Amino acid sequence: LDVQETIHEIHKFGSEGFTGVQKKSHTNSEYEWLTGRTAKRQKIPTKIVVGMRRKAMKREERAKQELKDSGVVSHHPPASNQGKKKKK
């Protein structure tokens, strides 16, 4: 065995205990090491994305309503309008 291969095997054995973000990061680095390029992001079905956006809009509306009902004065514009350009 080559020294590099031995180091790689030891690292692979140590990485078996990874969980969550650490495991995902290790998997991505393994893929990049094997192929020389980064992995593509997993696609989410359109129906799920639409539902997620709809739910986010409801949460924003609820937060705005709670802020309005509480009587707290906010000097900042709503977060949903930031970064968007007007169409002519």
MODELLER restraints for C-alpha pairs under 7 A, 6 or more apart:
rsr = mdl.restraints
at = mdl.atoms
rsr.add(forms.Gaussian(group=physical.xy_distance, feature=features.Distance(at['CA:28:A'], at['CA:39:A']), mean=6.62, stdev=0.5))
rsr.add(forms.Gaussian(group=physical.xy_distance, feature=features.Distance(at['CA:31:A'], at['CA:38:A']), mean=7.00, stdev=0.5))
rsr.add(forms.Gaussian(group=physical.xy_distance, feature=features.Distance(at['CA:31:A'], at['CA:39:A']), mean=6.77, stdev=0.5))
rsr.add(forms.Gaussian(group=physical.xy_distance, feature=features.Distance(at['CA:32:A'], at['CA:38:A']), mean=5.19, stdev=0.5))
